[in-house]
């Protein structure tokens, strides 16, 4: 018994946009497994079917197959043709391929599939399925150009589920037109770009790593090191002959490294050590101290870094991202270093860190995370050199006394977190220059009137907020913390765009006032000690303690259209309340059918309507 058409159709679909449209991430794996399972069953079953013995004319065969193909439907179908040798199965499949192949971007006709996939002696059904899965996945990979194959391997071995912006930046010197190349991989369903992250399915990640593993029997002569055992073996030695290695990803609780571990890795660009710390012991055991890292290094992600400074990176001029969570760092470098390429720095929870003045040359810095750096007393005035800074997180910097006046130079600053900075006496007036600020976590300063884009505000309760009506008009999220106030002031109703209200620690709260009609989420009740004594407005009382999901959908030509998001959560639901939801869908017609519903029988939608915005 032979099989042809089933793999022909799947091969063309794997290389087309149709596969990407019909199958999401989870269904891709299910579809591949179904194909492999079905083919494996056919390979193990040698009993031929004689269903097509009576057909003699090719036109009749084509008409019969066309009825079950459903080429006008948005779905994938698997068609199998089997029967005794010599009745024309291959001819039928080839004829059908010639009719359909022009409608796909890529296509291939495979013959002698059984010979290609014949399992070895004693092979079981599971191993055959794995072998077939690899064959199916290789279709998309083999259709790539050599450079895009290389990009695929970079993502599989190091950059899976990394932000798209960061992937593009890290690989910009190796690949031209990075965004276009990512789109090519997405079009072939090898990655997903639906969120802000590059997302590759686990099966494809495994395929990429298998391809790299076959580059050489010596781990140090491969592009990437991802196997824990092999990494430990390479780093325990002097890594001689490891010039091929450009990336290392290590996830483990402990590692022993030679003092010369990195000396042979002159082309190392990406290094990630993520470990789970067990107690207070060291997770890295260095024989003689850390060796110098490559001057080509672009990304260093090393949690629990054991040194007090970064003398292991004497030449960081190409460094783009530095992540050193919970390190033992006290400062970064002695003196200044060229850091013009550095864009993202995360030193959070480095409790011994006292000095970050080395960042004075990081003029391209966009994000600086210093959360929990409790020994940090001040930010250097040179922070003003980072004019592109858009996110600064200083939460729990309990020793921080003041911010430099030069912080006003960061005119692109959008998010500033100063929560639990218990020693901070205030912010300089120059912060008013940050007119793009959208997210502030701090006591309300007078300069708030200068921030027209502020939409999320997290603060301890401050009655002075009512003095800034423009903030009440534009704010969409308000997170308020207090332990003694018994009621929320009535000016909250003036927040005409407020969608989410979070009340942290309001244990003495006795009543909620009338709330703005725009509000859809209240998160407070888990923090209130006396629920029975809480006086609620009628609209809130009806939904106390409940959560209601509002589902919405669209049908176009009787077919469901995916919506993002597909539902909204009301916590709690409010009676006689107007809710406004936004969702997106890709439609091609103005004749649409909208559906709305709730998941609780005791609640109902009284009226509903749609405001349609065409963004094409």
C-alpha positions as CSV (number, residue, x, y, z in Angstrom):
1,X,0.0,0.0,0.0
2,X,1.3,3.5,-0.9
3,X,0.4,7.0,0.3
4,X,1.0,10.2,-1.7
5,X,-1.6,12.8,-1.7
6,X,-1.9,13.2,2.0
7,X,1.6,14.5,2.4
8,X,1.4,16.6,-0.8
9,X,-1.6,18.5,0.5
10,X,-0.1,19.0,4.0
11,X,3.2,20.1,2.5
12,X,1.7,22.9,0.4
13,X,-0.5,24.0,3.3
14,X,2.4,24.2,5.7
15,X,4.1,26.7,3.4
16,X,1.1,28.9,2.8
17,X,-0.8,31.6,4.6
18,X,-3.8,29.4,4.8
19,X,-2.2,27.2,7.5
20,X,-1.3,30.3,9.6
21,X,-4.9,31.6,9.3
22,X,-6.7,28.3,10.1
23,X,-4.5,27.0,12.9
24,X,-3.4,28.8,16.0
25,X,-0.3,27.7,18.0
26,X,-2.0,24.9,19.9
27,X,-3.8,23.5,16.9
28,X,-0.6,23.5,14.8
29,X,0.8,20.8,17.2
30,X,-2.5,18.9,17.1
31,X,-2.6,19.0,13.4
32,X,1.0,17.8,13.0
33,X,0.4,15.0,15.5
34,X,-2.8,14.0,13.7
35,X,-1.0,13.8,10.3
36,X,1.9,11.8,11.8
37,X,-0.5,9.4,13.6
38,X,-2.6,8.9,10.5
39,X,0.4,8.2,8.2
40,X,2.0,6.0,10.9
41,X,-1.2,3.9,11.0
42,X,-1.2,3.5,7.2
43,X,2.5,2.5,7.2
44,X,1.8,-0.2,9.8
45,X,-1.3,-1.4,8.1
46,X,-0.5,-3.4,4.9
47,X,-4.1,-4.3,4.1
48,X,-5.0,-2.5,0.9
49,X,-8.3,-0.8,0.3
50,X,-10.1,-1.5,-3.0
51,X,-12.6,1.4,-2.7
52,X,-11.5,2.9,-6.0
53,X,-11.2,-0.2,-8.2
54,X,-14.3,0.7,-10.2
55,X,-13.0,4.1,-11.4
56,X,-11.6,4.1,-14.8
57,X,-11.7,7.7,-16.1
58,X,-9.5,10.4,-14.7
59,X,-12.3,13.0,-14.9
60,X,-14.5,10.9,-12.8
61,X,-11.7,10.6,-10.2
62,X,-11.2,14.3,-10.1
63,X,-14.9,15.0,-9.7
64,X,-15.1,12.6,-6.9
65,X,-12.1,14.1,-5.0
66,X,-13.3,17.7,-5.6
67,X,-16.5,16.9,-3.7
68,X,-14.5,16.1,-0.5
69,X,-11.7,18.6,-0.9
70,X,-13.8,21.6,0.0
71,X,-11.3,24.1,-1.5
72,X,-13.8,26.9,-0.9
73,X,-13.8,26.4,2.8
74,X,-11.4,27.9,5.4
75,X,-10.2,24.6,6.7
76,X,-7.5,22.0,6.2
77,X,-8.4,18.6,4.9
78,X,-6.4,15.4,4.6
79,X,-7.2,13.2,1.6
80,X,-5.9,9.7,1.3
81,X,-5.8,7.5,-1.8
82,X,-5.0,3.9,-1.4
83,X,-5.5,0.6,-3.2
84,X,-3.6,-2.2,-5.0
85,X,-0.5,-1.4,-7.0
86,X,-1.0,-0.3,-10.6
87,X,-4.5,1.1,-10.4
88,X,-3.3,4.7,-10.9
89,X,-3.1,6.2,-7.4
90,X,0.1,8.1,-8.3
91,X,-1.5,9.4,-11.5
92,X,-4.5,10.6,-9.7
93,X,-2.5,12.4,-7.1
94,X,-0.2,14.0,-9.7
95,X,-3.2,15.2,-11.7
96,X,-4.7,16.7,-8.6
97,X,-1.4,18.3,-7.6
98,X,-1.2,20.0,-11.0
99,X,-4.7,21.4,-10.6
100,X,-4.1,22.8,-7.1
101,X,-0.4,23.7,-6.8
102,X,-0.7,27.1,-8.5
103,X,-3.0,28.3,-5.7
104,X,-0.2,28.0,-3.1
105,X,3.0,30.0,-2.6
106,X,5.1,26.8,-2.3
107,X,4.3,23.2,-3.3
108,X,6.1,19.9,-3.6
109,X,5.1,16.4,-4.9
110,X,6.6,13.6,-3.0
111,X,6.9,10.1,-4.3
112,X,8.0,6.9,-2.5
113,X,6.9,8.2,0.8
114,X,6.8,4.8,2.3
115,X,10.4,4.1,1.3
116,X,11.4,7.5,2.9
117,X,9.6,6.8,6.1
118,X,10.0,3.1,6.6
119,X,10.7,2.6,10.3
120,X,13.8,0.7,11.4
121,X,13.5,-2.8,12.8
122,X,11.8,-3.0,16.2
123,X,10.7,0.7,15.9
124,X,7.4,1.3,17.7
125,X,4.5,3.5,16.8
126,X,5.7,6.4,19.0
127,X,9.1,6.6,17.3
128,X,7.5,6.5,13.9
129,X,5.3,9.4,14.8
130,X,8.3,11.4,16.0
131,X,10.1,10.7,12.8
132,X,7.1,11.8,10.7
133,X,6.6,15.0,12.7
134,X,10.2,16.0,11.9
135,X,9.7,15.3,8.2
136,X,6.5,17.4,8.2
137,X,8.2,20.3,10.1
138,X,11.2,20.2,7.8
139,X,9.1,21.3,4.9
140,X,8.8,24.9,6.1
141,X,12.4,25.0,7.2
142,X,13.8,23.7,3.9
143,X,11.9,26.3,2.0
144,X,13.8,29.1,3.7
145,X,16.8,31.0,2.3
146,X,20.1,30.2,4.0
147,X,20.0,33.5,6.0
148,X,16.5,32.9,7.2
149,X,17.4,29.3,8.2
150,X,20.1,30.9,10.3
151,X,17.6,33.3,11.9
152,X,15.3,30.4,12.6
153,X,18.1,28.7,14.5
154,X,18.8,31.9,16.5
155,X,15.2,32.0,17.6
156,X,14.9,28.3,18.4
157,X,18.1,28.3,20.5
158,X,18.0,31.7,22.2
159,X,15.3,34.2,21.3
160,X,12.1,32.3,21.7
161,X,9.5,34.3,23.6
162,X,11.7,37.5,23.6
163,X,10.1,40.8,22.7
164,X,10.1,41.5,19.0
165,X,11.7,44.9,19.4
166,X,14.6,43.3,21.3
167,X,15.1,40.4,18.9
168,X,15.3,42.9,16.0
169,X,17.8,45.0,17.8
170,X,20.1,42.2,19.0
171,X,20.2,40.6,15.6
172,X,20.3,43.8,13.5
173,X,24.1,43.5,12.9
174,X,23.9,39.9,11.7
175,X,20.7,40.1,9.5
176,X,19.5,42.9,7.3
177,X,15.8,43.8,7.2
178,X,15.1,42.0,10.4
179,X,11.4,42.9,10.6
180,X,10.9,41.7,7.1
181,X,12.7,38.4,7.9
182,X,10.5,37.9,10.9
183,X,7.5,38.4,8.8
184,X,8.7,35.7,6.4
185,X,9.0,33.2,9.2
186,X,5.6,34.2,10.5
187,X,4.0,33.8,7.0
188,X,5.4,30.2,6.9
189,X,3.9,29.5,10.4
190,X,7.4,29.0,11.8
191,X,6.9,31.7,14.4
192,X,4.0,33.8,15.7
193,X,4.1,37.6,16.0
194,X,0.6,38.0,17.3
195,X,1.7,39.6,20.6
196,X,4.8,41.7,21.4
197,X,6.9,38.6,21.6
198,X,8.4,36.3,19.1
199,X,6.8,32.9,19.8
200,X,7.9,29.6,18.3
201,X,6.1,26.4,19.0
202,X,7.9,23.8,21.1
203,X,8.0,21.3,18.3
204,X,9.8,23.8,16.1
205,X,12.2,24.8,18.9
206,X,13.1,21.1,19.2
207,X,13.7,20.9,15.5
208,X,16.0,23.9,15.5
209,X,18.0,22.6,18.4
210,X,18.3,19.2,16.7
211,X,19.7,20.9,13.6
212,X,22.3,22.8,15.6
213,X,23.2,19.6,17.5
214,X,24.1,17.9,14.2
215,X,26.5,20.7,13.3
216,X,29.3,18.9,15.2
217,X,29.9,16.1,17.6
218,X,31.9,18.5,19.6
219,X,29.6,20.9,21.5
220,X,32.1,23.7,21.4
221,X,32.1,23.7,17.6
222,X,28.4,24.5,17.4
223,X,26.6,27.8,17.1
224,X,24.6,27.5,20.2
225,X,24.9,25.5,23.5
226,X,21.5,24.7,25.1
227,X,22.1,21.2,26.7
228,X,22.8,21.6,30.4
229,X,25.2,18.6,30.6
230,X,27.2,19.8,27.5
231,X,27.4,23.4,28.8
232,X,28.7,22.1,32.2
233,X,31.4,20.1,30.4
234,X,32.5,22.9,28.1
235,X,32.6,25.5,30.9
236,X,34.4,23.3,33.3
237,X,37.3,23.2,30.8
238,X,39.2,26.1,29.2
239,X,36.8,26.1,26.2
240,X,39.6,25.8,23.7
241,X,38.4,25.4,20.2
242,X,35.0,27.0,21.0
243,X,35.2,29.9,18.6
244,X,32.1,28.8,16.8
245,X,29.8,29.4,19.9
246,X,27.8,32.6,19.6
247,X,25.1,31.8,22.2
248,X,24.6,29.9,25.5
249,X,21.4,29.4,27.3
250,X,21.7,27.7,30.7
251,X,18.8,26.9,33.1
252,X,20.0,25.0,36.2
253,X,20.5,25.5,39.9
254,X,24.3,25.1,40.0
255,X,27.3,25.3,37.7
256,X,31.1,24.9,38.1
257,X,33.2,27.0,35.8
258,X,36.9,27.2,35.0
259,X,38.6,30.6,35.3
260,X,39.4,30.2,31.6
261,X,35.9,29.0,30.6
262,X,35.2,31.9,28.2
263,X,38.7,32.6,26.8
264,X,38.2,30.4,23.8
265,X,34.8,31.8,23.0
266,X,35.9,34.9,21.1
267,X,32.7,35.1,19.1
268,X,30.2,34.8,22.0
269,X,27.4,37.4,21.6
270,X,24.5,36.1,23.7
271,X,24.9,34.7,27.2
272,X,22.0,33.7,29.5
273,X,22.4,32.1,32.9
274,X,19.1,31.6,34.6
275,X,19.3,29.6,37.8
276,X,17.0,28.8,40.7
277,X,18.6,29.7,44.0
278,X,18.2,27.3,46.8
279,X,18.8,29.1,50.1
280,X,21.7,31.5,50.5
281,X,24.4,29.4,48.9
282,X,26.3,30.4,45.8
283,X,25.0,28.9,42.6
284,X,28.1,29.6,40.6
285,X,31.4,28.0,41.6
286,X,34.3,29.7,39.8
287,X,37.8,28.3,39.8
288,X,40.0,31.3,40.2
289,X,37.4,34.0,39.2
290,X,35.5,34.8,36.0
291,X,37.4,35.0,32.8
292,X,36.9,37.9,30.4
293,X,33.9,37.7,28.1
294,X,34.0,38.3,24.4
295,X,34.1,42.0,23.3
296,X,31.4,41.0,20.8
297,X,28.9,40.4,23.6
298,X,25.5,42.0,22.9
299,X,23.3,40.4,25.6
300,X,24.3,39.3,29.1
301,X,21.6,37.8,31.3
302,X,23.1,36.5,34.5
303,X,21.0,36.1,37.6
304,X,22.8,35.9,41.0
305,X,26.0,37.2,39.5
306,X,28.6,36.5,42.1
307,X,31.1,39.3,41.5
308,X,31.0,42.9,43.0
309,X,31.7,44.6,39.6
310,X,31.8,43.8,35.9
311,X,35.5,43.5,35.4
312,X,34.8,40.3,33.4
313,X,33.4,42.6,30.6
314,X,36.4,45.0,29.9
315,X,35.1,46.0,26.5
316,X,31.3,46.4,26.6
317,X,31.0,48.8,23.6
318,X,28.7,46.4,21.7
319,X,26.5,45.5,24.7
320,X,22.8,46.1,24.1
321,X,21.1,44.5,27.0
322,X,22.3,43.9,30.6
323,X,20.2,41.8,33.0
324,X,21.7,41.1,36.4
325,X,18.8,40.3,38.8
326,X,19.7,39.7,42.4
327,X,23.4,40.1,41.8
328,X,26.2,40.8,44.3
329,X,27.2,43.9,42.3
330,X,28.3,47.0,44.3
331,X,29.1,49.0,41.2
332,X,29.3,48.3,37.5
333,X,32.7,49.3,36.1
334,X,35.6,51.2,37.5
335,X,35.7,54.5,35.6
336,X,33.8,55.0,32.4
337,X,33.2,52.6,29.5
338,X,31.8,53.1,26.0
339,X,28.1,52.1,26.4
340,X,26.5,53.9,23.4
341,X,24.7,50.7,22.3
342,X,23.2,49.9,25.7
343,X,19.4,50.1,25.7
344,X,18.0,47.9,28.4
345,X,19.4,47.5,31.9
346,X,17.8,45.4,34.7
347,X,19.7,45.3,38.0
348,X,16.6,44.7,40.2
349,X,17.0,43.3,43.7
350,X,20.8,43.8,43.7
351,X,20.7,44.9,47.3
352,X,24.4,45.7,47.6
353,X,24.4,48.1,44.6
354,X,25.6,51.6,45.6
355,X,26.8,53.2,42.4
356,X,25.5,53.3,38.8
357,X,27.5,56.3,37.6
358,X,29.1,54.0,35.0
359,X,25.9,54.4,33.0
360,X,26.8,58.0,32.2
361,X,27.8,57.0,28.7
362,X,24.7,55.0,28.1
363,X,23.1,57.7,26.0
364,X,20.8,55.2,24.2
365,X,19.3,53.8,27.4
366,X,15.6,53.2,27.1
367,X,14.7,51.2,30.3
368,X,16.4,51.1,33.7
369,X,15.1,48.8,36.3
370,X,16.6,49.3,39.8
371,X,13.7,47.8,41.9
372,X,14.8,46.7,45.3
373,X,18.3,48.2,45.1
374,X,18.0,49.1,48.8
375,X,21.6,50.4,49.1
376,X,21.3,52.9,46.3
377,X,21.4,56.4,47.8
378,X,21.3,58.5,44.7
379,X,21.1,58.6,40.9
380,X,24.0,60.3,39.3
381,X,23.3,63.6,37.5
382,X,24.5,61.9,34.4
383,X,21.2,60.1,34.2
384,X,20.1,63.2,32.3
385,X,22.3,62.0,29.4
386,X,19.8,59.2,28.8
387,X,17.4,61.5,26.9
388,X,15.7,58.4,25.3
389,X,14.8,56.9,28.7
390,X,11.1,55.9,28.7
391,X,10.9,53.6,31.7
392,X,12.5,54.1,35.2
393,X,11.7,51.8,38.0
394,X,13.0,52.7,41.4
395,X,10.4,50.9,43.6
396,X,11.7,49.8,47.0
397,X,14.9,51.8,46.7
398,X,14.6,52.5,50.4
399,X,17.8,54.5,50.7
400,X,17.2,56.8,47.8
401,X,17.0,60.4,49.1
402,X,16.4,62.5,46.0
403,X,16.4,62.5,42.2
404,X,18.8,64.7,40.3
405,X,17.4,67.8,38.6
406,X,18.8,66.5,35.3
407,X,16.0,63.9,35.3
408,X,14.0,66.6,33.6
409,X,16.1,65.9,30.5
410,X,14.3,62.6,30.1
411,X,11.5,64.2,28.1
412,X,10.5,60.8,26.7
413,X,9.9,59.2,30.1
414,X,6.5,57.4,30.1
415,X,6.7,55.2,33.2
416,X,8.1,56.2,36.6
417,X,7.8,54.0,39.7
418,X,8.8,55.5,43.0
419,X,6.7,53.3,45.3
420,X,8.1,52.4,48.7
421,X,11.0,54.8,48.4
422,X,10.7,55.6,52.1
423,X,13.6,58.0,52.2
424,X,12.7,60.0,49.1
425,X,11.8,63.6,50.1
426,X,10.4,64.7,46.8
427,X,10.9,65.0,43.1
428,X,12.5,68.0,41.4
429,X,10.3,70.5,39.5
430,X,12.1,69.6,36.3
431,X,10.1,66.3,36.2
432,X,7.4,68.5,34.7
433,X,9.4,68.3,31.4
434,X,8.4,64.7,31.1
435,X,5.1,65.5,29.3
436,X,4.8,62.0,27.9
437,X,4.4,60.4,31.4
438,X,1.5,57.9,31.3
439,X,2.2,55.8,34.4
440,X,3.2,57.3,37.8
441,X,3.5,55.5,41.1
442,X,4.2,58.1,43.8
443,X,2.6,60.8,46.0
444,X,0.9,63.5,43.7
445,X,3.4,66.3,42.9
446,X,2.3,69.7,41.8
447,X,3.9,69.1,38.4
448,X,1.1,66.6,37.6
449,X,-0.7,69.4,35.8
450,X,2.1,69.2,33.2
451,X,1.5,65.6,32.2
452,X,-1.3,65.6,29.6
453,X,-0.8,61.9,28.6
454,X,-1.1,60.5,32.1
455,X,-3.6,57.6,32.1
456,X,-2.5,55.3,34.8
457,X,-1.9,56.6,38.3
458,X,-0.8,54.5,41.4
459,X,-0.5,56.4,44.6
460,X,-1.3,56.6,48.3
461,X,-4.5,58.4,49.0
462,X,-4.2,62.1,48.3
463,X,-7.0,64.5,48.6
464,X,-5.1,67.0,46.5
465,X,-5.8,65.0,43.4
466,X,-9.2,66.8,43.1
467,X,-7.2,70.0,42.4
468,X,-6.1,68.6,39.1
469,X,-9.3,68.2,37.1
470,X,-7.5,67.5,33.8
471,X,-6.1,64.3,35.4
472,X,-9.5,63.2,36.4
473,X,-10.7,63.7,32.9
474,X,-8.0,61.5,31.2
475,X,-7.1,58.9,33.8
476,X,-8.2,55.3,32.9
477,X,-6.6,53.3,35.8
478,X,-6.4,54.4,39.4
479,X,-4.6,52.3,42.1
480,X,-5.0,53.8,45.6
481,X,-3.4,52.6,48.8
482,X,-4.4,53.5,52.3
483,X,-5.1,51.9,55.7
484,X,-7.1,54.4,57.7
485,X,-9.5,56.3,55.3
486,X,-13.2,55.2,55.8
487,X,-14.7,56.5,52.6
488,X,-13.7,57.3,49.1
489,X,-14.3,61.0,48.3
490,X,-17.1,61.9,45.9
491,X,-14.8,63.5,43.4
492,X,-14.1,60.0,42.1
493,X,-17.3,60.3,40.1
494,X,-15.6,63.1,38.0
495,X,-13.2,60.6,36.5
496,X,-15.2,60.3,33.3
497,X,-12.8,57.8,31.6
498,X,-11.9,55.7,34.6
499,X,-12.2,52.0,33.7
500,X,-10.4,50.3,36.6
501,X,-10.2,51.2,40.3
502,X,-8.0,49.3,42.6
503,X,-8.1,49.9,46.4
504,X,-5.2,48.3,48.2
505,X,-5.2,48.1,52.0
506,X,-8.4,50.0,52.6
507,X,-9.3,47.9,55.6
508,X,-11.3,50.7,57.3
509,X,-13.5,51.4,54.2
510,X,-17.1,51.8,55.2
511,X,-18.8,53.0,52.0
512,X,-18.4,53.4,48.2
513,X,-19.9,56.5,46.6
514,X,-21.6,56.7,43.3
515,X,-19.1,55.6,40.7
516,X,-18.3,56.9,37.2
517,X,-20.3,55.2,34.4
518,X,-17.1,54.3,32.6
519,X,-16.0,52.0,35.4
520,X,-15.8,48.3,34.5
521,X,-13.5,46.8,37.1
522,X,-13.2,47.3,40.9
523,X,-10.6,45.4,42.8
524,X,-11.1,46.0,46.5
525,X,-13.1,43.5,48.4
526,X,-10.3,41.2,49.3
527,X,-8.7,44.0,51.3
528,X,-11.8,45.1,53.3
529,X,-12.1,43.5,56.7
530,X,-15.8,44.2,57.5
531,X,-17.7,43.2,54.4
532,X,-21.0,43.1,56.3
533,X,-20.6,46.6,57.5
534,X,-19.7,48.1,54.2
535,X,-22.2,50.5,52.8
536,X,-22.5,50.2,49.0
537,X,-24.2,52.2,46.4
538,X,-27.2,50.2,45.0
539,X,-25.5,49.6,41.7
540,X,-22.5,48.0,43.4
541,X,-24.5,46.1,46.0
542,X,-26.2,44.0,43.4
543,X,-23.0,42.6,42.1
544,X,-21.1,42.3,45.4
545,X,-18.8,39.3,45.4
546,X,-19.7,38.3,41.8
547,X,-17.7,38.1,38.6
548,X,-19.5,38.1,35.3
549,X,-17.9,37.4,31.9
550,X,-19.4,39.3,28.9
551,X,-18.8,37.4,25.7
552,X,-19.0,38.9,22.3
553,X,-18.6,37.5,18.8
554,X,-18.9,38.3,15.1
555,X,-20.3,36.2,12.3
556,X,-19.5,37.0,8.6
557,X,-21.2,35.0,6.0
558,X,-22.4,32.6,8.7
559,X,-18.8,32.0,9.8
560,X,-17.3,32.9,13.2
561,X,-14.7,35.7,13.0
562,X,-12.0,35.6,15.7
563,X,-12.2,38.6,18.1
564,X,-9.4,40.0,20.3
565,X,-10.3,39.9,23.2
566,X,-13.2,37.5,23.0
567,X,-14.6,38.5,26.4
568,X,-14.4,41.0,29.2
569,X,-14.6,40.5,33.0
570,X,-16.8,42.6,35.2
571,X,-15.6,42.5,38.8
572,X,-18.1,43.2,40.3
573,X,-20.9,43.7,37.8
574,X,-22.9,46.9,38.3
575,X,-26.7,47.2,37.7
576,X,-28.1,49.8,35.3
577,X,-24.6,50.5,34.2
578,X,-23.3,51.4,30.7
579,X,-20.2,49.4,29.8
580,X,-18.0,50.3,26.8
581,X,-15.7,47.6,25.4
582,X,-13.2,47.7,22.7
583,X,-12.3,44.7,20.6
584,X,-10.7,44.0,17.2
585,X,-11.5,41.7,14.4
586,X,-10.3,41.3,10.8
587,X,-13.4,41.5,8.6
588,X,-13.9,42.0,4.8
589,X,-17.6,42.9,4.7
590,X,-19.9,45.5,6.2
591,X,-22.7,42.9,6.6
592,X,-21.8,41.5,10.0
593,X,-23.8,39.8,12.8
594,X,-22.8,40.6,16.4
595,X,-23.5,38.4,19.4
596,X,-23.4,39.4,23.1
597,X,-24.0,37.3,26.2
598,X,-23.1,36.7,29.8
599,X,-22.1,33.6,31.7
600,X,-24.5,34.0,34.6
601,X,-28.3,33.3,34.4
602,X,-29.2,35.9,37.0
603,X,-27.7,38.7,34.9
604,X,-28.8,39.9,31.5
605,X,-27.8,42.5,28.9
606,X,-30.6,45.1,28.8
607,X,-29.5,46.9,25.6
608,X,-26.4,46.8,23.4
609,X,-25.0,48.5,20.4
610,X,-21.9,48.7,18.2
611,X,-19.8,51.6,17.0
612,X,-17.8,50.2,14.0
613,X,-14.4,51.7,13.3
614,X,-12.8,50.8,10.0
615,X,-9.0,50.9,10.5
616,X,-8.0,49.8,7.0
